Amino acid sequence: MNRLEMSDHEWFRLLPQLKNITGICIGNLDNLRRFIAAVLWILRSGAQWRTLPKSYGKWNSVFKRFSRWCEIGVWDRLLKNLSHSTL
């Protein structure tokens, strides 16, 4: 597997954590997974938002959602919850 892609195991571990966070819209699970994968692609590759491959969606839409999640503390909560959960 490409190290820049999220595995099914990672996704199924992350999904329940996302569902427990208030203030975010889960919506379509395929779109949510694509958004998370896009964010991980940016973080892992170190690329600029504008270079996000189109297969992940419009870079500006992904960036705006990422920013909203930053503002309401979604990433902090995910990190805290996942770092305290058992593998």
N, C-alpha and C positions, 0 to 999 in steps of 0.2 A: 504494500500500500504506500502511496505517496505520503510523505510525512506532513505535507501541507493540508491534507484532507482529514476530516473527522471520521473516525471509525463508527460503526453501528454501536459498538460497546460504549464508546464515549457519549454518543448521542442519547442512548437509552439510560445512561447514568445522569445526564444533564437534564433531560426532559422533566422528570418529577420535581427537580429543584426549580425549574422555570415556572412550572404550574403553581408552585407555592408562593410565588412572589406577587404581591398585590401591586396594582398600578401599571401592569404591562398587559398588552393584548397578545394572547397566544395566537388566535386566529388559525389559519391553515398551517398544519404541522410541517408540510413540505416547504412552505415559504419561510417558516421560522427556522427550520434546519438550514436552509440556504443562507439566511441572514447570519446565523451563528457561524456557518462555514466561511462566509465572506469576511467577517470580523477576524476569525482565526487566520485566514489567509493573509490579511493585512498585517496582523501582529507577527506571524511566523516569518513572513517574507521581508518585512520591513519596507514594503513598497508604499508609495503615495496612494491616497484614496482614488485619485483620478486614473490610476493604472489598474484598478480592480477589473479582472476579466468580466466581460459582459454576461457570462454564464451565471454569475452571482447576483445579477440585477444591476440596476442603475447605481453607479457609485455614489451619487449625491443622496439618493434615498437611503442607501445603506448607512452612509455617514450621518445623516440626520437622525435616524433611529438609534444608531450607536451613541450619538451625543445626548439624546433624550434619556437613554438608559443610564448614561454617566450621571446626568443631573439628578436623577431620582435614586441613585445608588444601587442599581441592579447588579452591576459588575462586582461591587464590593460585597453585596450579600451572597452572590454566587460563590465568590472566592472563599468567603467565610464558611458557608455551608459545605462546600465541597472539601475544604481543608479539614473540617471536623468530622466528615463522614468516613465510614470504614470502606475499604476497597472491596 
